[in-house]
Amino acid sequence: MKKTRLDKKFAELRKDGKKGFIAYIGAGDPTLEDTVDIVLKLEEAGVDLVELGLPFSDPLADGRVNQDAATRALDAGATFDGVMDCIRKIREKSQMPMIFYAYLNVLYARGFEKAMAEAAEAGIDGFLILDMPREESGPYKGAIKAANLNNIVLITPTTPEDRMEKIVKNANGFVYCVSREGVTGVRDDGVATGAAELVGEIKKHTDLPVALGFGIGTPEAAADAARIADAVVVGSAIVNKFHNNPHTDEGRADAAAFVAEMVRAVKEI
């Protein structure tokens, strides 16, 4: 497998002794055209990698903020083809690593192999498929690899260690460590108790970078997460900020400044 933009970025971060910052947004929220602008604003803010939620009507791992983002995208007419066109437009101006945060139903309906090939052609670097258990991933791993895409896997606080070891064997790019039980969403209590121990357990079984996400929404929490893991994922707080701000150049600049503050907190530890 050839190195993706994601692989190269994490190698660069490791060489420089820096932690990564991953920003999640919903593709198509509020529109696909706006998504192009928001991704470019995130790059300007210093984000290392963007995780794009592929719109789906029943995003079961997501809290209210990201569910609403998916609903807004679907209501605005986002389709699989439209999202791929959005990626192509971003690639005309940016080579920042991007992955899809997706549910299997959307990809299965498209035709899994076809979906992987089309996403790779558009310029995506990998997939984090939320509801693809290891035991059922056999028919799909080949298509992901054939498209030269990173296969990002999830480890949660309830994952037994023997299962953890098996899950990370299927991964490349990085491992997404879910910091707490439950769904996505900003929390007021910072990084979850036990997150450091969970990251440590994961690192016993893989040399891949470990990114810590779910519930991180302030510079202080982002910095705390970066002290534990190789990268930090911030989603709901960013989705909220861009949604609640005016959809103007000034509003987007203010939202990007909010992201840049969290990026600085991660980079300066």
Secondary structure in CASP SS format (residue, H / E / C, confidence):
PFRMAT SS
TARGET T0000
AUTHOR 0000-0000-0000
METHOD secondary structure of the structure
MODEL  1
M C 1.00
K C 1.00
K C 1.00
T C 1.00
R H 1.00
L H 1.00
D H 1.00
K H 1.00
K H 1.00
F H 1.00
A H 1.00
E H 1.00
L H 1.00
R H 1.00
K H 1.00
D H 1.00
G C 1.00
K C 1.00
K C 1.00
G E 1.00
F E 1.00
I E 1.00
A E 1.00
Y E 1.00
I E 1.00
G E 1.00
A C 1.00
G C 1.00
D C 1.00
P C 1.00
T C 1.00
L H 1.00
E H 1.00
D H 1.00
T H 1.00
V H 1.00
D H 1.00
I H 1.00
V H 1.00
L H 1.00
K H 1.00
L H 1.00
E H 1.00
E H 1.00
A C 1.00
G C 1.00
V C 1.00
D C 1.00
L E 1.00
V E 1.00
E E 1.00
L E 1.00
G E 1.00
L C 1.00
P C 1.00
F C 1.00
S C 1.00
D C 1.00
P C 1.00
L C 1.00
A C 1.00
D C 1.00
G C 1.00
R H 1.00
V H 1.00
N H 1.00
Q H 1.00
D H 1.00
A H 1.00
A H 1.00
T H 1.00
R H 1.00
A H 1.00
L H 1.00
D H 1.00
A C 1.00
G C 1.00
A C 1.00
T C 1.00
F H 1.00
D H 1.00
G H 1.00
V H 1.00
M H 1.00
D H 1.00
C H 1.00
I H 1.00
R H 1.00
K H 1.00
I H 1.00
R H 1.00
E C 1.00
K C 1.00
S C 1.00
Q C 1.00
M C 1.00
P C 1.00
M E 1.00
I E 1.00
F E 1.00
Y E 1.00
A E 1.00
Y C 1.00
L H 1.00
N H 1.00
V H 1.00
L H 1.00
Y H 1.00
A H 1.00
R H 1.00
G C 1.00
F H 1.00
E H 1.00
K H 1.00
A H 1.00
M H 1.00
A H 1.00
E H 1.00
A H 1.00
A H 1.00
E H 1.00
A H 1.00
G C 1.00
I C 1.00
D C 1.00
G E 1.00
F E 1.00
L E 1.00
I E 1.00
L C 1.00
D C 1.00
M C 1.00
P C 1.00
R H 1.00
E H 1.00
E H 1.00
S C 1.00
G H 1.00
P H 1.00
Y H 1.00
K H 1.00
G H 1.00
A H 1.00
I H 1.00
K H 1.00
A H 1.00
A C 1.00
N C 1.00
L C 1.00
N E 1.00
N E 1.00
I E 1.00
V E 1.00
L E 1.00
I E 1.00
T C 1.00
P C 1.00
T C 1.00
T C 1.00
P C 1.00
E H 1.00
D H 1.00
R H 1.00
M H 1.00
E H 1.00
K H 1.00
I H 1.00
V H 1.00
K H 1.00
N C 1.00
A C 1.00
N C 1.00
G C 1.00
F C 1.00
V E 1.00
Y E 1.00
C E 1.00
V E 1.00
S C 1.00
R C 1.00
E C 1.00
G C 1.00
V C 1.00
T C 1.00
G C 1.00
V C 1.00
R C 1.00
D C 1.00
D C 1.00
G C 1.00
V C 1.00
A C 1.00
T C 1.00
G C 1.00
A H 1.00
A H 1.00
E H 1.00
L H 1.00
V H 1.00
G H 1.00
E H 1.00
I H 1.00
K H 1.00
K C 1.00
H C 1.00
T C 1.00
D C 1.00
L C 1.00
P C 1.00
V E 1.00
A E 1.00
L E 1.00
G E 1.00
F C 1.00
G C 1.00
I C 1.00
G C 1.00
T C 1.00
P H 1.00
E H 1.00
A H 1.00
A H 1.00
A H 1.00
D H 1.00
A H 1.00
A H 1.00
R H 1.00
I H 1.00
A C 1.00
D C 1.00
A E 1.00
V E 1.00
V E 1.00
V E 1.00
G C 1.00
S H 1.00
A H 1.00
I H 1.00
V H 1.00
N H 1.00
K H 1.00
F H 1.00
H H 1.00
N H 1.00
N C 1.00
P C 1.00
H C 1.00
T C 1.00
D H 1.00
E H 1.00
G H 1.00
R H 1.00
A H 1.00
D H 1.00
A H 1.00
A H 1.00
A H 1.00
F H 1.00
V H 1.00
A H 1.00
E H 1.00
M H 1.00
V H 1.00
R H 1.00
A H 1.00
V H 1.00
K H 1.00
E C 1.00
I C 1.00
END
